Amino acid sequence: MQVVIAETVSVVHRITCDRCGKAAERGEPGFHEMASIGFDAGYDSIFGDGSRVEVDLCEPCLRDTLGVWLRVTNRA
C-alpha cells in the first residue's frame, strides 16, 4: 500500500554569479556550471557566531578567485 501526501518543495530556479553577474536558469545550458558555497560560521568566527555565509560563482569566477587553492581530481 502506498500513502501519498502533497509536499511543497523549494528548488533553485535562477543563479546569478556574485562576482561577474552572469545568470543561468534551471534547464538552461550553464546552470549546472554554477557553484554555490555556504556554511554556518562557528564560535568566535570572523563572520560572527552562527552567521550564515554564502556565495554563488560561475566556474570561471570560481577558478579566477580560488583556483590556486582548489583541489581538482578526476573521478573515474
N, C-alpha and C positions, 0 to 999 in steps of 0.2 A: 504494500500500500504506500502511496506517495501522499505526503501532506504538502500542499503548495500555499505559500504566502507571498504577498506582494511586498517588495522591498524598494526603498529609494536608494539609489547608488549615485554618488558623485563621480564624474570622470573629468579628466582634463580635456578641454576642447581646443584650447589655443595656448601656445607657449611663446613668450617673447624673450629674446636674449637680453639680459640686463646690461650687457656691455655694448653691443652694437645695434640693438633694436630689431634685428631680424626676427620675424614671426612665422610660425607654422601652425596650421590647424590639423586636428586629427584627420587622418585619411589622406593628407597631402604628402607629397614627397618631402622629405626633410624633417618631418615631425619626430621620427624616431632617432634622429641625429641630434636632438636637443638633450642636454644633460641638466638634471635638477639635483642639487646638493642641499641637504637640510639636516640639521641636528639641533638638539636641545643643549644649551650651554650648561656646564656643570658648576659646582660650587666654586666660588671665587674666580669665575671666568672673566676675561676682559670684556666680554659681551654682556655681562650681567647674569647673576644667578638665575637659572631656569629660563632664560630668554630663548626664543626660537630664532635660529639663524638659517637663512635660506638664500639661494642664488640659482638662477636659471641661465645657462650659457649654451650657445650653439657650439658645435665641435671645434670650428676654427678659433673661437674666442677661448674655449677651454684649453686648447693646445697653446695658444699665444700667451695666455695668462699663467697657466700652471704647468705647461709642458715639461720643463726641466725636472719637475718633481713627480710627474705621473709615472707609474709603473704599468707598462702595457705589455701583456703577454698574449700569445695566441693560444686559444683553447681548441684543440682538435677533437 
